Amino acid sequence: MNNVFSSILKDEFASFMDFIKVSIVDIKAYRSTLLSLDAFLHAEGLAEKKIDSRQIARWLDGFDVHISTKKDKLSKVKRFSGYLSTLGIMASLPELPRNTTEFKPYVFSADEMELIFETADDLTLTSRNSRITAELPVLLRILYGCGLRLGEAEALAWDDIDLSSGVITVKAAKNQKQRIVPMSGELTRILNLYKTSPCFDGRPGGFLFTKNNGQRRNKGAYWHIFNRILCEIGIRNAQNIKYGTRGPCIHSLRHTFVLHSLLKAESEGREFMDTVPFLSTYLGHAGLMETDKYLKARHELYAGAHAVIAEYTHDVFPQEA
């Protein structure tokens, strides 16, 4: 796919990108989606400046991806169609069916988390010259301790970290929903130590996790090394399953944070119904419906928590027909 718009709407695509680049954090995702649509319209030989729902539906049908990914692409096109409407260009969009796949996240047990941290810490002993093995123990503790998405943690810069108050400002968040995330005292202490580590050659600044040249590392590198850790401690990795249930992977740390936080709140006497909305905001979710899928985990480990969750969600979330 070329990096230049070529359809009859090429000028509108280009002007829209100029229009949104000042307000959109993940501009590359928008450009990638719109370049794909532009290439499709060009291949179809669109001769009139307009887009209709049937064209967009055919374009989406060309993606062998999960329905949630299609919805994400459609949301970006929806914003572009609104822009076209302001220019007097007709634009209509299709509706996507509701996602009925029941996603069941993998949640690590307390013992598994202990093994994961121990193995990550030991990587520096076997690979002293590898920068990523020095970064990984800190990255994993941020993912588990704050429930961040990998992309959010990987994009953190030191300007986003207030070590005096123990607060992280998440700027590169999903759907541009920036948020403030408090850290525990222990995680704040670890980050203080990390900031003065040899990783930064005495010059703290820039991103927390980088290659030797200071550039951000590809997220795939962290997935790969984390999968190695899982194999080493005997946890079967099934994260390559395309749809539905996803096995243990680095994103499971976010789900683990949620359930462990709920169990901790319950043990401290806080009501479940009071904790869930707080967690939803902490995670940067758009609402409780998005948090609902995080409240499902391994029944053999968390049977008691499931009973509480089931009672809470019975009348809150609509049941599938």
N, C-alpha and C positions, 0 to 999 in steps of 0.2 A: 504494500500500500504506500503510495507516494505521500509526501508530507505537504502537498499543495492541493488546495481545493480545485476541482476541475469541472463540476457540473454547472448547469445553467444558474444555480444558486450560489456559485462560488464567491461572488462579491458579498452576498448576505452572510454566508458562513464566516468569511474573513472579518467583516465588520462586527459581527456578533462576538467573535473571539476577542477583538480589541475592546469591545464594550464590557465584557465580564472579567477580563484579566485583572482588574483592580480590586475585585471583590471575591474572587474564587481562589481558594487555597490550592486545590488539586486541579490546576488548569490543564495538566497533561491528560488527565482522564477525560475531560471535556473534549479536548482536541482529538484524542484518539477515537472517541465515539462519533464525533461529527465528521471526521475524515472518512470513517467507515460508511456512514450514511451518504456522504457526498459521492464516494466511489460507487455505491450501489445505484444512486440516482443517475449518475453519469452512464453507468453500464446499461441501465434501462432506457437510456435515450430520452430522459425527461426534456420536453421541448417547451414547457410553460412554467413560469415561476409560481409553483404551488406544490404543496405536499398534502396527500390525503391518507386516511387511516389504512387503506388497503396497501399502499406502498410501504408504509412503516411496518405493517404486519408482515409483509413478505420479507422485508429486511431483517426483522427480528427472527423470523423462522429460519434464517440462515445461520443462526448461532446455536451450537449444540452446548448450551450452558444451562445452569439452574435457573428456574423462573425468577428468583430474586435478582440475579444478574441482569436478566432481561428488563426487569422493573427499574433497575438502576439506570440502564441505558435509556429507557423510555423517559425517565424523569429528566434526563439531560436534554433529550429531544423536545420535551414539553416546554422547557424554558426557551429553546430556540424557536419553537412554533409561536410562543407568545411574542417573541421579538419580531417574527415575520408579520404577525397580525398588526403590530404598531406601524408597519411599513405598508399596510394595505394588501398584503399577500395572504391568500387563503391557505390555512393550515389546519388539518384535523388529525387526531390521533386515535389509535385503537385502544380498547380496554384489554387488560391482561387478566386471565383467570386468577382466582385466589390460589395461593400456594397451599396445597393440602398435604404436602410431605411433612411428616412429624419428625422434626429434627431432635435427636437425643444426644446431647453433648457428653463427652467423656470427662469425668472429674477424677483427678488424682486423689488417692487417699493420703493421709498425713504421713504414713510410712513411705509411700512412693515419693512424696515431695522431699522428704529427708534424703532419700537415695539420689534424687535428681540433683539437689544442691551439693551433696558430697561429691558426686561424680564430676559435676561442673567445676567445682573448686580444685579437684585433683588434675584437671586438664592442664593447668599451668605448670604442674610438676613434670609432665611428660612432653610438653611443647612450650618451653620457656620463651622461645623467640616468636611465638605466634601471638599477634595482637588480639585476634578474635577470642582466643582462649582466656585472655585477661579481661576482656569485655563481658563475656558470656555470663559469668556468675552474677555480675551487677545487673545486666539486662534481665535475667530470669527473675531476680528478686524484685525488680520494678514491675514486671509483668504480673507476678503473683501478688506482690504487696499492694499494688494500686489498681489491678484489673485493667491495665491499658491494653489496647490492641498493639500487635507487633509494629505496625506502621507508625502508630503514635509514638511509641518508645524509640523506634529507630530514627525518628525525625527530631528528637529532643536536642535542643542546644542549651549550653550553659546559661544563656540569658533567660531560658524558660524555667530555671530552677532557682528558687529562693531558699537557700540552705539555712538562713537565719530563722525563718518561720516554718520551714519544712513543708513547702508548698510547690507543686508543679503546675505550670500553666500549659495545658495541652492545646496547641494551636493547629497542628495538622490533623484535625479530628475528622471523623466520618461525617459527611453531610455538612461540613463547615460549622459544626457545633462545638466551638471552643468552650473549654471549661477549666475550672480550678480544682485540683486534686490534692488534698492533704496527704502527707506521708506519715508513717510511724516514726517515732524517735530513732529506732534502730536503723531503718532504711535511710534516714537523713544522715546518721552517723557514717553509714557505709559509703554514701555518696560524697561526704566530706573527705573520707580517706581516698576514694577513687579519684577525686579531682586533683589530689596532690601526688598521684601515682606516676611512675615512669612512663605510663602510656602517653602522657602529655608533654613529656620532656621539659617539665618545669614551666610550660606555657599554657595554662588552662584557657580554654576558649573554643569557640566553634561548637561542633556537634559532640555529644557524649560518646557516640559509637561511630568510629570512622576507619577507613583504610589508612595505611601509612602515609598516603598523600593528603590526608585530611578530608577526602570525599566520603559521602555516606556510602555504607556498604549495602549491597543488594540483599533484600530480605531472605532470598533463597539460601544464602550462606548460613543464616541462623537456623532456618528450617533443617538444613542438612546436618549441621553439627548437633542440633537437639535430637534429631532422629537417631544419630549415633549413640547418644547418651541413653535413649530409651532401649535400644538394642543391647547395650552393655549391661543394663540393670535388669534385663529380661522382661521388658514390657513390650508386648506385641504392638507394632505400629501399623494401623490400618487407615492412615490419613489419606491414602490414594483413592479410597472409595469415592466415586464421583458425586453421588447424590445421597440424601438421607443421612443415616447415622455415620458420623465421622469418628474414627478411632482416635487414640491418644496422639497428640501433636502439640506444637508449641502454643497454638491458640487455645488449647485446653486449659492453659494456666489462667486465662481470663474467666473461664467457667468455674474453675476450681476456686478462684478468689471469691466469686459470688456465693457459692454454696458454703464455703468455709466461713465467710462473713456472716451469713445467715445463722449458721450453727453457733458461732461465737456470740452473736446478739441474743439468741435464744438462751444460751447458757448464762448470760448476764441479766436475764429477766426482762429483756425488751420485747415488746409485742411484735409478732411477725408482720402484721398489717402496717405497723409504723416503720418497720425497717425497709420493706420493699420499695416504697416510693423514694426513700433516701438513696438506696442503692441504684435505682434506675437513673436518678440524676447524676450520681457519682460516675456511672458508667458512660454517660453521654447519650443515653437512649432517648428516642423521640417520645416514648410513652411506655406505659406498663405492658402493652401488648408485645413490644419488642423485648422486654425483660422476661416475659413468660417462658420463652424457650430456654432461658438460662436456669429455670427452676426445676429442670428435669435432669436426673443424674443416675448413678449406679445404685439400684435399689438394694443390692446385697450389702452395700456399705452404709447407705444413708436412709434406711427404712423409716426411722423415726421422723426425719426431716420431711420425707415424702408425705407422710400422713398429715403433717401440718400444712405443707404446700397444697396438697389436694383439697383440703378443707377451705383454704383461703381462696384458691382460684376457681372453685366450683361455680360461684355466682358472679365472679368478676369477668371471666373471659368466656366468649361464646363457644359453645360446643360444636364440633363438626357434625354435619348431618350424616 
